[in-house]
Amino acid sequence: MKKLLLPFILVAITANAQKKETVDLKWKITDTLTYKTVMQDVILEKNKEQTESDSISEKISGMFKTMQEQLSDLKYETKLFPDKNGNVDIEMMLKKDKTDTTETIFSGMAKMNGNIVLRGKVSPEGELLSFYYKSAQNNLISILFELPTKQVAIGDEWDLKIDMISMDQNFKADSLYKKSVVRLKDIKIEKRNKIAVIEYDLEAFVSGDFGNGIMSVFSKEEGDKKIFMKTSHKAIGKFDLDKGYWISYDGIMDIETNFTLMGIGGNKRTEFKLTPEK
């Protein structure tokens, strides 16, 4: 009987050991790594309430829509390179299309900053170091490049210290929730390399009103209306554990809201993609 049980015990121990395998997700950047980068806005349809309340601001709304369309045509690339202390500098820049001679407001502003639109810094362990930048910049760096600083196993979860919604002191919230879950979904072998599959599930919601009646300046209906905003980010990234960088990252960030100001705002979707240049 003991001889019969022994193989089953060994199988159970082996299976448990495989489940508990832990890995280190670390950046291994020794030279400049360039990613083809997609950060493209998709303007979603407004609901009936938004369309009606914004009709008085048609011209402003049209101008804003034109700007958003120009932004959606922009092309980017992201460079990762080591600094003198062994940390990883990150620069996302506007990539100039030689066939396009037109210049938008955004591309003109970016040109004055060396075409840099996003900058940040992380440690090799993936800790965000560029705390000195604005939260909107650091949010993107965290979503795209932050890693867990401890070993993780399949099924382990961690969070990102980000705020996807920002209101000023005039807003009074009556309902809110927030979820920040990043999970090691799987470890697989692709082209003889060990790949960590990481899943992002981030969400934030708030509803309330601007208690000082500031919205009633634009219309009585706006002043009485409850405001809500919901932001979510869903993504799948594949991190090469041997090479120490993303081999792919695909994400979608959605903003859903009934808040518009003179035609500016509304629902929006942004697509994110990172693909290493060969």
Backbone as CSV, one residue per row, in Angstrom:
resi,resn,N_x,N_y,N_z,CA_x,CA_y,CA_z,C_x,C_y,C_z
1,MET,0.832,-1.208,0.000,0.000,0.000,0.000,0.867,1.261,0.000
2,LYS,1.934,1.216,0.810,2.842,2.363,0.881,3.503,2.622,-0.467
3,LYS,3.833,1.514,-1.172,4.462,1.657,-2.484,3.515,2.299,-3.492
4,LEU,2.218,2.003,-3.359,1.220,2.576,-4.256,1.013,4.069,-4.000
5,LEU,1.083,4.455,-2.730,0.849,5.851,-2.362,2.014,6.762,-2.741
6,LEU,3.220,6.204,-2.733,4.414,7.018,-2.948,4.399,7.809,-4.262
7,PRO,4.058,7.188,-5.414,4.026,7.978,-6.662,3.046,9.138,-6.612
8,PHE,1.876,8.908,-5.982,0.875,9.975,-5.882,1.375,11.127,-5.023
9,ILE,2.084,10.807,-3.952,2.642,11.842,-3.071,3.676,12.676,-3.825
10,LEU,4.531,11.972,-4.610,5.556,12.677,-5.379,4.943,13.593,-6.429
11,VAL,3.881,13.126,-7.088,3.185,13.940,-8.086,2.582,15.179,-7.440
12,ALA,1.967,14.995,-6.259,1.346,16.115,-5.550,2.383,17.144,-5.130
13,ILE,3.536,16.656,-4.646,4.604,17.569,-4.223,5.147,18.346,-5.419
14,THR,5.347,17.635,-6.547,5.863,18.274,-7.760,4.906,19.339,-8.277
15,ALA,3.611,18.992,-8.309,2.595,19.943,-8.786,2.544,21.172,-7.910
16,ASN,2.650,20.971,-6.591,2.616,22.099,-5.657,3.836,22.987,-5.834
17,ALA,4.997,22.356,-6.073,6.228,23.123,-6.269,6.140,23.980,-7.522
18,GLN,5.521,23.420,-8.585,5.370,24.183,-9.815,4.460,25.385,-9.621
19,LYS,3.390,25.207,-8.846,2.458,26.293,-8.586,3.123,27.417,-7.806
20,LYS,4.073,27.040,-6.934,4.690,28.021,-6.052,5.950,28.649,-6.647
21,GLU,6.248,28.353,-7.905,7.423,28.944,-8.532,7.319,30.470,-8.514
22,THR,8.343,31.115,-8.007,8.351,32.580,-7.961,9.370,33.127,-8.956
23,VAL,9.097,34.324,-9.430,9.987,34.954,-10.410,10.238,36.402,-10.016
24,ASP,11.369,36.915,-10.463,11.713,38.332,-10.308,11.452,39.041,-11.627
25,LEU,10.635,40.066,-11.577,10.428,40.897,-12.762,11.347,42.108,-12.630
26,LYS,12.420,42.112,-13.394,13.400,43.192,-13.305,13.752,43.699,-14.700
27,TRP,13.893,45.027,-14.785,14.373,45.624,-16.020,15.864,45.330,-16.182
28,LYS,16.254,44.873,-17.370,17.664,44.617,-17.679,18.032,45.477,-18.890
29,ILE,18.155,46.762,-18.635,18.410,47.723,-19.709,19.872,48.159,-19.643
30,THR,20.675,47.681,-20.580,22.101,48.030,-20.618,22.431,48.976,-21.769
31,ASP,21.486,49.122,-22.686,21.650,50.024,-23.825,20.277,50.620,-24.135
32,THR,20.183,51.459,-25.126,18.895,52.077,-25.459,17.955,51.059,-26.096
33,LEU,16.784,50.925,-25.507,15.726,50.062,-26.044,14.603,50.964,-26.540
34,THR,14.202,50.782,-27.789,13.169,51.628,-28.392,11.898,50.821,-28.641
35,TYR,10.774,51.396,-28.203,9.470,50.779,-28.437,8.678,51.589,-29.462
36,LYS,8.108,50.896,-30.437,7.039,51.514,-31.218,5.872,51.705,-30.262
37,THR,5.334,52.899,-30.221,4.356,53.238,-29.185,3.061,53.751,-29.792
38,VAL,1.967,53.163,-29.344,0.640,53.657,-29.708,0.005,54.252,-28.462
39,MET,-0.410,55.498,-28.544,-1.195,56.155,-27.495,-2.251,56.967,-28.230
40,GLN,-3.301,56.275,-28.613,-4.266,56.830,-29.557,-5.637,56.969,-28.921
41,ASP,-6.196,58.171,-29.025,-7.534,58.433,-28.491,-8.604,58.050,-29.500
42,VAL,-9.653,57.425,-28.970,-10.842,57.131,-29.761,-11.996,57.843,-29.087
43,ILE,-12.630,58.777,-29.783,-13.734,59.540,-29.200,-15.006,58.721,-29.313
44,LEU,-15.603,58.402,-28.179,-16.830,57.625,-28.173,-18.029,58.543,-28.326
45,GLU,-19.145,57.975,-28.743,-20.356,58.774,-28.936,-20.860,59.321,-27.614
46,LYS,-21.338,60.567,-27.656,-21.934,61.165,-26.466,-23.353,60.645,-26.287
47,ASN,-23.786,60.599,-25.027,-25.169,60.203,-24.811,-26.097,61.378,-25.117
48,LYS,-27.405,61.108,-25.122,-28.398,62.121,-25.514,-28.323,63.348,-24.617
49,GLU,-28.139,63.117,-23.319,-28.085,64.232,-22.359,-26.926,65.160,-22.674
50,GLN,-25.772,64.575,-22.992,-24.607,65.387,-23.315,-24.823,66.173,-24.602
51,THR,-25.405,65.516,-25.596,-25.617,66.167,-26.885,-26.534,67.372,-26.748
52,GLU,-27.610,67.212,-25.960,-28.560,68.303,-25.791,-27.954,69.457,-25.012
53,SER,-27.258,69.159,-23.931,-26.727,70.221,-23.081,-25.558,70.944,-23.740
54,ASP,-24.907,70.271,-24.707,-23.741,70.873,-25.335,-24.071,71.599,-26.635
55,SER,-25.325,71.574,-27.060,-25.676,72.128,-28.364,-25.386,73.627,-28.458
56,ILE,-25.418,74.333,-27.342,-25.143,75.776,-27.357,-23.658,76.058,-27.567
57,SER,-22.849,75.030,-27.431,-21.396,75.221,-27.551,-20.845,74.501,-28.779
58,GLU,-21.630,74.447,-29.846,-21.265,73.662,-31.024,-19.914,74.055,-31.606
59,LYS,-19.646,75.339,-31.699,-18.404,75.789,-32.323,-17.194,75.380,-31.492
60,ILE,-17.297,75.599,-30.171,-16.189,75.226,-29.286,-15.991,73.718,-29.314
61,SER,-17.105,72.980,-29.289,-17.043,71.523,-29.347,-16.378,71.061,-30.634
62,GLY,-16.707,71.734,-31.746,-16.111,71.383,-33.031,-14.619,71.612,-33.051
63,MET,-14.182,72.726,-32.455,-12.753,73.019,-32.377,-12.032,71.963,-31.554
64,PHE,-12.657,71.583,-30.423,-12.052,70.590,-29.547,-11.964,69.232,-30.247
65,LYS,-13.015,68.890,-30.997,-13.024,67.623,-31.727,-11.915,67.590,-32.772
66,THR,-11.703,68.711,-33.443,-10.626,68.796,-34.439,-9.268,68.573,-33.791
67,MET,-9.060,69.175,-32.608,-7.801,68.987,-31.884,-7.606,67.522,-31.516
68,GLN,-8.688,66.863,-31.055,-8.590,65.459,-30.678,-8.279,64.576,-31.885
69,GLU,-8.852,64.913,-33.029,-8.577,64.155,-34.246,-7.113,64.303,-34.650
70,GLN,-6.568,65.512,-34.467,-5.153,65.729,-34.764,-4.276,64.910,-33.826
71,LEU,-4.645,64.854,-32.556,-3.886,64.077,-31.581,-3.893,62.596,-31.925
72,SER,-5.032,62.104,-32.431,-5.150,60.676,-32.730,-4.258,60.257,-33.896
73,ASP,-3.808,61.214,-34.703,-2.952,60.904,-35.849,-1.463,60.956,-35.503
74,LEU,-1.125,61.372,-34.296,0.278,61.503,-33.924,0.915,60.133,-33.696
75,LYS,2.210,60.039,-34.006,2.953,58.786,-33.832,4.039,59.001,-32.780
76,TYR,4.258,57.956,-31.962,5.201,58.072,-30.856,6.212,56.928,-30.874
77,GLU,7.300,57.151,-30.167,8.224,56.076,-29.828,8.726,56.331,-28.409
78,THR,9.045,55.250,-27.712,9.492,55.352,-26.325,10.871,54.729,-26.195
79,LYS,11.778,55.456,-25.561,13.146,54.964,-25.377,13.419,54.715,-23.895
80,LEU,13.988,53.564,-23.594,14.453,53.221,-22.258,15.968,53.102,-22.316
81,PHE,16.663,53.741,-21.369,18.118,53.672,-21.365,18.623,53.829,-19.930
82,PRO,19.786,53.246,-19.615,20.298,53.297,-18.240,20.884,54.662,-17.906
83,ASP,20.675,55.103,-16.654,21.356,56.316,-16.211,22.664,55.919,-15.520
84,LYS,23.379,56.883,-15.003,24.702,56.611,-14.428,24.634,55.771,-13.160
85,ASN,23.439,55.697,-12.537,23.278,54.915,-11.310,22.667,53.540,-11.561
86,GLY,22.467,53.195,-12.813,21.903,51.892,-13.134,20.391,51.849,-13.149
87,ASN,19.753,52.995,-12.920,18.296,53.062,-13.032,17.901,53.226,-14.501
88,VAL,16.604,53.199,-14.756,16.118,53.233,-16.137,15.399,54.548,-16.407
89,ASP,15.933,55.328,-17.337,15.262,56.548,-17.790,14.300,56.207,-18.919
90,ILE,13.157,56.889,-18.919,12.106,56.633,-19.906,11.742,57.942,-20.586
91,GLU,11.740,57.935,-21.901,11.335,59.115,-22.667,10.399,58.687,-23.792
92,MET,9.169,59.208,-23.748,8.259,59.012,-24.866,8.289,60.286,-25.699
93,MET,8.483,60.123,-26.985,8.624,61.297,-27.841,7.755,61.193,-29.085
94,LEU,7.467,62.355,-29.611,6.698,62.440,-30.844,7.598,62.046,-32.004
95,LYS,7.122,61.101,-32.795,7.903,60.632,-33.937,7.452,61.371,-35.179
96,LYS,8.345,62.091,-35.790,8.012,62.918,-36.949,7.828,62.053,-38.186
97,ASP,6.676,62.208,-38.808,6.396,61.543,-40.076,6.918,62.431,-41.204
98,LYS,7.942,61.953,-41.898,8.588,62.770,-42.940,7.647,63.105,-44.093
99,THR,6.618,62.269,-44.277,5.682,62.511,-45.384,4.611,63.522,-45.018
100,ASP,4.524,63.858,-43.718,3.495,64.795,-43.251,4.151,66.129,-42.918
101,THR,3.831,67.150,-43.677,4.448,68.467,-43.471,3.587,69.387,-42.618
102,THR,2.392,68.921,-42.225,1.510,69.756,-41.402,1.975,69.740,-39.957
103,GLU,1.615,70.787,-39.233,1.986,70.881,-37.822,0.762,71.236,-37.000
104,THR,0.518,70.458,-35.938,-0.607,70.720,-35.056,-0.132,71.555,-33.873
105,ILE,-1.094,72.039,-33.079,-0.750,72.789,-31.866,0.103,71.926,-30.948
106,PHE,-0.302,70.645,-30.803,0.404,69.745,-29.892,1.822,69.460,-30.381
107,SER,1.971,69.163,-31.680,3.303,68.863,-32.210,4.210,70.085,-32.130
108,GLY,3.624,71.283,-32.286,4.404,72.512,-32.152,4.922,72.699,-30.738
109,MET,4.063,72.413,-29.747,4.475,72.517,-28.342,5.522,71.462,-28.014
110,ALA,5.319,70.237,-28.529,6.263,69.152,-28.263,7.636,69.464,-28.843
111,LYS,7.658,70.117,-29.997,8.921,70.452,-30.652,9.763,71.365,-29.766
112,MET,9.106,72.261,-29.037,9.828,73.176,-28.148,10.469,72.433,-26.981
113,ASN,9.988,71.204,-26.702,10.526,70.405,-25.600,11.328,69.223,-26.130
114,GLY,11.914,69.392,-27.315,12.693,68.311,-27.897,11.849,67.123,-28.301
115,ASN,10.565,67.364,-28.547,9.596,66.328,-28.928,9.299,65.327,-27.807
116,ILE,9.728,65.611,-26.585,9.438,64.732,-25.449,8.037,65.031,-24.930
117,VAL,7.188,64.012,-24.849,5.827,64.198,-24.338,5.626,63.513,-22.987
118,LEU,6.543,62.612,-22.614,6.439,61.906,-21.333,7.832,61.494,-20.897
119,ARG,8.112,61.718,-19.607,9.424,61.367,-19.088,9.264,60.765,-17.703
120,GLY,10.101,59.790,-17.375,10.038,59.181,-16.049,11.287,58.370,-15.759
121,LYS,11.308,57.781,-14.564,12.464,56.985,-14.141,11.985,55.868,-13.218
122,VAL,12.493,54.656,-13.443,12.201,53.527,-12.558,13.509,52.844,-12.188
123,SER,13.491,52.122,-11.072,14.651,51.327,-10.681,14.647,50.023,-11.484
124,PRO,15.761,49.278,-11.499,15.750,47.977,-12.179,14.665,47.049,-11.634
125,GLU,14.323,47.216,-10.353,13.264,46.401,-9.744,11.864,46.879,-10.121
126,GLY,11.779,47.985,-10.852,10.484,48.474,-11.313,9.820,49.485,-10.410
127,GLU,10.547,49.987,-9.404,9.969,50.994,-8.505,9.978,52.364,-9.186
128,LEU,8.863,53.076,-9.086,8.786,54.429,-9.644,9.685,55.365,-8.843
129,LEU,10.615,56.024,-9.514,11.545,56.941,-8.848,11.257,58.405,-9.155
130,SER,10.571,58.670,-10.253,10.343,60.062,-10.681,9.115,60.657,-9.999
131,PHE,9.174,60.723,-8.663,8.072,61.257,-7.853,7.871,62.757,-8.068
132,TYR,8.857,63.412,-8.646,8.859,64.873,-8.773,8.053,65.368,-9.973
133,TYR,7.578,64.458,-10.818,6.752,64.882,-11.950,5.282,64.944,-11.561
134,LYS,4.487,65.599,-12.384,3.056,65.702,-12.127,2.417,64.316,-12.096
135,SER,1.328,64.206,-11.332,0.696,62.900,-11.143,0.228,62.286,-12.458
136,ALA,-0.242,63.106,-13.397,-0.705,62.573,-14.681,0.441,61.888,-15.427
137,GLN,1.652,62.464,-15.340,2.825,61.854,-15.971,3.195,60.558,-15.263
138,ASN,3.256,60.612,-13.929,3.635,59.426,-13.170,2.614,58.303,-13.291
139,ASN,1.330,58.659,-13.439,0.307,57.629,-13.645,0.624,56.785,-14.875
140,LEU,0.972,57.457,-15.969,1.280,56.736,-17.204,2.548,55.899,-17.068
141,ILE,3.566,56.464,-16.421,4.800,55.709,-16.208,4.514,54.459,-15.377
142,SER,3.704,54.598,-14.323,3.364,53.454,-13.469,2.598,52.391,-14.244
143,ILE,1.595,52.824,-15.007,0.760,51.883,-15.753,1.577,51.111,-16.789
144,LEU,2.566,51.774,-17.385,3.315,51.157,-18.477,4.622,50.490,-18.045
145,PHE,5.251,50.965,-16.951,6.614,50.510,-16.679,6.894,50.091,-15.233
146,GLU,5.974,50.302,-14.326,6.228,49.900,-12.941,6.081,48.384,-12.799
147,LEU,6.958,47.772,-11.995,6.943,46.327,-11.759,6.891,46.057,-10.259
148,PRO,6.468,44.848,-9.847,6.486,44.524,-8.414,7.930,44.417,-7.930
149,THR,8.217,44.969,-6.775,9.596,44.992,-6.276,9.967,43.729,-5.503
150,LYS,9.036,42.798,-5.374,9.327,41.525,-4.710,9.002,40.373,-5.656
151,GLN,9.475,39.183,-5.312,9.194,38.012,-6.134,7.700,37.706,-6.128
152,VAL,7.204,37.218,-7.258,5.781,36.895,-7.373,5.615,35.524,-8.014
153,ALA,4.485,34.894,-7.709,4.122,33.606,-8.292,2.832,33.775,-9.075
154,ILE,2.513,32.791,-9.899,1.276,32.850,-10.673,0.086,33.023,-9.728
155,GLY,-0.752,34.001,-10.028,-1.916,34.291,-9.189,-1.690,35.401,-8.189
156,ASP,-0.421,35.760,-7.940,-0.137,36.854,-7.003,-0.614,38.185,-7.582
157,GLU,-1.056,39.057,-6.675,-1.572,40.371,-7.076,-0.827,41.478,-6.344
158,TRP,-0.757,42.627,-6.971,-0.203,43.827,-6.342,-0.951,45.029,-6.898
159,ASP,-0.720,46.189,-6.308,-1.453,47.372,-6.770,-0.495,48.459,-7.234
160,LEU,-1.055,49.423,-7.952,-0.312,50.598,-8.389,-0.848,51.811,-7.645
161,LYS,0.054,52.633,-7.130,-0.351,53.829,-6.382,-0.623,54.978,-7.359
162,ILE,-1.759,54.887,-8.014,-2.104,55.911,-9.001,-3.506,56.448,-8.724
163,ASP,-3.768,57.635,-9.231,-5.096,58.253,-9.136,-5.545,58.613,-10.546
164,MET,-6.544,57.896,-11.043,-6.986,58.095,-12.422,-8.058,59.173,-12.556
165,ILE,-8.564,59.667,-11.420,-9.547,60.753,-11.435,-9.031,61.885,-10.562
166,SER,-9.156,63.105,-11.055,-8.691,64.261,-10.289,-9.737,65.372,-10.350
167,MET,-10.263,65.747,-9.204,-11.214,66.860,-9.091,-10.607,67.930,-8.183
168,ASP,-11.110,69.158,-8.298,-10.607,70.198,-7.403,-11.458,70.268,-6.134
169,GLN,-11.155,71.235,-5.281,-11.781,71.330,-3.960,-13.255,71.704,-4.021
170,ASN,-13.749,72.139,-5.169,-15.161,72.516,-5.281,-16.088,71.312,-5.420
171,PHE,-15.514,70.165,-5.740,-16.335,68.975,-5.967,-16.621,68.267,-4.646
172,LYS,-17.893,67.895,-4.429,-18.304,67.148,-3.241,-18.789,65.775,-3.673
173,ALA,-18.096,64.734,-3.229,-18.424,63.364,-3.631,-19.463,62.761,-2.697
174,ASP,-20.405,62.001,-3.275,-21.354,61.262,-2.443,-21.253,59.752,-2.668
175,SER,-20.516,59.344,-3.705,-20.325,57.922,-3.971,-18.984,57.733,-4.662
176,LEU,-18.232,56.730,-4.238,-16.915,56.524,-4.836,-16.426,55.104,-4.593
177,TYR,-15.586,54.631,-5.481,-14.867,53.376,-5.252,-13.632,53.351,-6.142
178,LYS,-12.708,52.463,-5.781,-11.442,52.387,-6.497,-10.916,50.960,-6.435
179,LYS,-10.409,50.473,-7.548,-9.815,49.139,-7.606,-8.496,49.240,-8.361
180,SER,-7.463,48.624,-7.809,-6.159,48.621,-8.470,-5.553,47.230,-8.314
181,VAL,-5.726,46.406,-9.321,-5.249,45.025,-9.261,-4.370,44.730,-10.472
182,VAL,-3.127,44.349,-10.199,-2.226,43.852,-11.236,-1.867,42.427,-10.832
183,ARG,-1.935,41.516,-11.781,-1.836,40.086,-11.450,-0.864,39.381,-12.395
184,LEU,-0.038,38.491,-11.809,0.768,37.593,-12.638,-0.143,36.454,-13.079
185,LYS,-0.579,36.515,-14.309,-1.582,35.574,-14.813,-0.980,34.233,-15.201
186,ASP,0.233,34.257,-15.757,0.812,33.009,-16.261,2.307,33.180,-16.479
187,ILE,3.005,32.061,-16.535,4.408,32.025,-16.947,4.507,30.985,-18.050
188,LYS,4.994,31.389,-19.206,5.055,30.452,-20.333,6.386,30.584,-21.060
189,ILE,6.669,29.611,-21.886,7.886,29.629,-22.695,7.523,30.011,-24.124
190,GLU,8.160,31.072,-24.620,7.981,31.499,-26.002,9.355,31.727,-26.621
191,LYS,9.620,31.033,-27.714,10.917,31.130,-28.404,12.068,30.882,-27.424
192,ARG,11.869,29.876,-26.572,12.864,29.413,-25.594,13.106,30.393,-24.450
193,ASN,12.344,31.451,-24.390,12.473,32.411,-23.289,11.286,32.303,-22.349
194,LYS,11.536,32.560,-21.077,10.474,32.511,-20.072,9.741,33.855,-20.056
195,ILE,8.432,33.802,-20.261,7.619,35.008,-20.393,6.595,35.083,-19.261
196,ALA,6.557,36.221,-18.578,5.535,36.475,-17.553,4.384,37.237,-18.199
197,VAL,3.181,36.694,-18.055,1.986,37.348,-18.590,1.313,38.106,-17.452
198,ILE,1.217,39.421,-17.590,0.718,40.277,-16.509,-0.587,40.934,-16.947
199,GLU,-1.565,40.869,-16.063,-2.902,41.385,-16.352,-3.191,42.597,-15.471
200,TYR,-3.699,43.666,-16.082,-4.029,44.899,-15.368,-5.543,45.071,-15.315
201,ASP,-6.045,45.366,-14.116,-7.481,45.625,-13.937,-7.624,46.795,-12.961
202,LEU,-7.663,48.002,-13.512,-7.711,49.222,-12.705,-9.025,49.944,-12.964
203,GLU,-9.602,50.489,-11.901,-10.884,51.177,-12.057,-11.062,52.209,-10.952
204,ALA,-11.701,53.319,-11.289,-12.026,54.353,-10.299,-13.352,54.992,-10.687
205,PHE,-14.146,55.334,-9.672,-15.461,55.940,-9.919,-15.746,56.973,-8.840
206,VAL,-16.368,58.071,-9.240,-16.820,59.069,-8.275,-18.057,59.756,-8.842
207,SER,-18.988,60.083,-7.953,-20.150,60.888,-8.356,-20.424,61.914,-7.266
208,GLY,-21.045,63.016,-7.640,-21.340,64.084,-6.690,-21.701,65.353,-7.433
209,ASP,-21.371,66.487,-6.831,-21.679,67.760,-7.488,-20.693,68.828,-7.051
210,PHE,-20.692,69.909,-7.803,-19.877,71.066,-7.442,-20.720,71.937,-6.514
211,GLY,-20.466,71.820,-5.225,-21.323,72.406,-4.199,-21.433,73.912,-4.217
212,ASN,-20.496,74.600,-4.864,-20.551,76.067,-4.861,-21.403,76.628,-5.995
213,GLY,-22.082,75.750,-6.738,-22.973,76.206,-7.804,-22.267,76.757,-9.016
214,ILE,-20.978,76.440,-9.158,-20.222,77.001,-10.276,-20.783,76.566,-11.619
215,MET,-21.352,75.346,-11.677,-21.869,74.853,-12.952,-23.129,75.589,-13.395
216,SER,-23.858,76.169,-12.429,-25.088,76.888,-12.783,-24.794,78.170,-13.564
217,VAL,-23.535,78.597,-13.567,-23.144,79.756,-14.371,-23.397,79.472,-15.847
218,PHE,-23.202,78.204,-16.238,-23.367,77.827,-17.640,-24.825,77.520,-17.969
219,SER,-25.550,76.883,-17.041,-26.985,76.635,-17.223,-27.544,76.091,-15.923
220,LYS,-28.854,76.306,-15.689,-29.491,75.813,-14.469,-29.455,74.287,-14.428
221,GLU,-29.647,73.677,-15.612,-29.643,72.218,-15.672,-28.287,71.659,-15.245
222,GLU,-27.217,72.311,-15.695,-25.878,71.866,-15.324,-25.651,72.019,-13.831
223,GLY,-26.188,73.095,-13.255,-26.001,73.348,-11.828,-26.676,72.311,-10.957
224,ASP,-27.815,71.768,-11.417,-28.563,70.785,-10.630,-28.143,69.347,-10.912
225,LYS,-27.328,69.157,-11.922,-27.017,67.801,-12.373,-25.967,67.134,-11.493
226,LYS,-26.193,65.845,-11.197,-25.185,65.043,-10.522,-24.098,64.682,-11.530
227,ILE,-22.872,64.873,-11.121,-21.736,64.577,-11.987,-21.181,63.203,-11.632
228,PHE,-20.834,62.409,-12.644,-20.127,61.163,-12.363,-18.969,61.010,-13.343
229,MET,-17.963,60.295,-12.903,-16.838,59.958,-13.775,-16.336,58.570,-13.408
230,LYS,-16.153,57.747,-14.415,-15.625,56.398,-14.227,-14.460,56.201,-15.186
231,THR,-13.328,55.765,-14.646,-12.139,55.520,-15.454,-11.664,54.096,-15.217
232,SER,-11.310,53.404,-16.284,-10.797,52.042,-16.145,-9.623,51.830,-17.090
233,HIS,-8.746,50.912,-16.699,-7.617,50.537,-17.552,-7.467,49.025,-17.502
234,LYS,-7.619,48.387,-18.652,-7.457,46.937,-18.784,-6.300,46.689,-19.738
235,ALA,-5.383,45.819,-19.362,-4.225,45.579,-20.222,-3.648,44.188,-19.982
236,ILE,-2.945,43.696,-20.993,-2.160,42.467,-20.896,-0.748,42.787,-21.378
237,GLY,0.233,42.502,-20.527,1.625,42.702,-20.905,2.382,41.389,-20.852
238,LYS,3.316,41.215,-21.777,4.193,40.039,-21.774,5.612,40.513,-21.502
239,PHE,6.156,40.063,-20.369,7.479,40.511,-19.925,8.468,39.358,-20.056
240,ASP,9.521,39.571,-20.829,10.555,38.551,-21.018,11.467,38.536,-19.790
241,LEU,11.385,37.476,-19.009,12.154,37.393,-17.765,13.645,37.238,-18.031
242,ASP,14.010,36.648,-19.167,15.421,36.464,-19.501,16.050,37.760,-20.018
243,LYS,15.319,38.470,-20.874,15.849,39.706,-21.452,15.580,40.926,-20.573
244,GLY,14.535,40.857,-19.748,14.249,41.944,-18.822,13.559,43.138,-19.430
245,TYR,12.558,42.884,-20.286,11.745,43.988,-20.819,10.455,43.441,-21.425
246,TRP,9.491,44.368,-21.655,8.242,43.988,-22.319,8.532,43.533,-23.745
247,ILE,7.926,42.403,-24.140,7.937,42.050,-25.559,6.614,42.471,-26.203
248,SER,5.632,42.769,-25.363,4.385,43.370,-25.860,3.595,43.922,-24.682
249,TYR,2.830,44.955,-24.955,1.923,45.544,-23.966,0.737,46.100,-24.738
250,ASP,-0.465,45.625,-24.390,-1.695,46.076,-25.048,-2.705,46.476,-23.986
251,GLY,-3.134,47.727,-24.013,-4.082,48.200,-23.006,-5.110,49.153,-23.573
252,ILE,-6.216,49.254,-22.852,-7.279,50.193,-23.212,-7.714,50.932,-21.953
253,MET,-7.698,52.257,-22.012,-8.194,53.082,-20.913,-9.490,53.753,-21.358
254,ASP,-10.539,53.562,-20.571,-11.845,54.148,-20.876,-12.198,55.221,-19.855
255,ILE,-12.733,56.323,-20.337,-13.289,57.367,-19.471,-14.757,57.525,-19.827
256,GLU,-15.612,57.350,-18.827,-17.054,57.510,-19.013,-17.546,58.583,-18.049
257,THR,-18.215,59.604,-18.565,-18.669,60.697,-17.713,-19.838,61.436,-18.355
258,ASN,-20.633,62.077,-17.519,-21.693,62.959,-18.029,-21.295,64.425,-17.887
259,PHE,-20.018,64.652,-17.560,-19.527,66.012,-17.333,-18.851,66.555,-18.590
260,THR,-19.393,67.620,-19.124,-18.746,68.348,-20.212,-18.820,69.831,-19.891
261,LEU,-17.845,70.562,-20.344,-17.804,72.002,-20.105,-17.642,72.706,-21.443
262,MET,-18.716,73.353,-21.874,-18.721,74.067,-23.156,-18.294,73.142,-24.302
263,GLY,-18.823,71.917,-24.248,-18.551,70.969,-25.326,-17.258,70.205,-25.180
264,ILE,-16.474,70.495,-24.143,-15.199,69.817,-23.948,-15.375,68.732,-22.896
265,GLY,-14.993,67.524,-23.242,-15.120,66.409,-22.312,-15.879,65.270,-22.956
266,GLY,-16.572,64.483,-22.135,-17.329,63.360,-22.671,-16.545,62.067,-22.606
267,ASN,-17.142,61.022,-23.171,-16.550,59.692,-23.112,-15.364,59.571,-24.067
268,LYS,-14.373,58.793,-23.636,-13.160,58.660,-24.438,-12.504,57.316,-24.176
269,ARG,-11.889,56.784,-25.204,-11.096,55.559,-25.069,-9.700,55.829,-25.614
270,THR,-8.685,55.374,-24.869,-7.297,55.518,-25.310,-6.661,54.143,-25.408
271,GLU,-6.081,53.856,-26.556,-5.396,52.585,-26.771,-3.902,52.768,-26.520
272,PHE,-3.307,51.796,-25.806,-1.871,51.809,-25.533,-1.249,50.526,-26.081
273,LYS,-0.148,50.678,-26.799,0.594,49.512,-27.278,2.088,49.815,-27.228
274,LEU,2.857,48.837,-26.751,4.315,48.917,-26.779,4.844,47.692,-27.518
275,THR,5.661,47.932,-28.538,6.263,46.843,-29.310,7.731,47.170,-29.526
276,PRO,8.662,46.300,-29.084,10.085,46.605,-29.276,10.437,46.719,-30.755
277,GLU,11.234,47.737,-31.079,11.728,47.854,-32.452,12.844,46.846,-32.665
278,LYS,12.849,46.229,-33.815,13.867,45.206,-34.103,15.056,45.814,-34.834
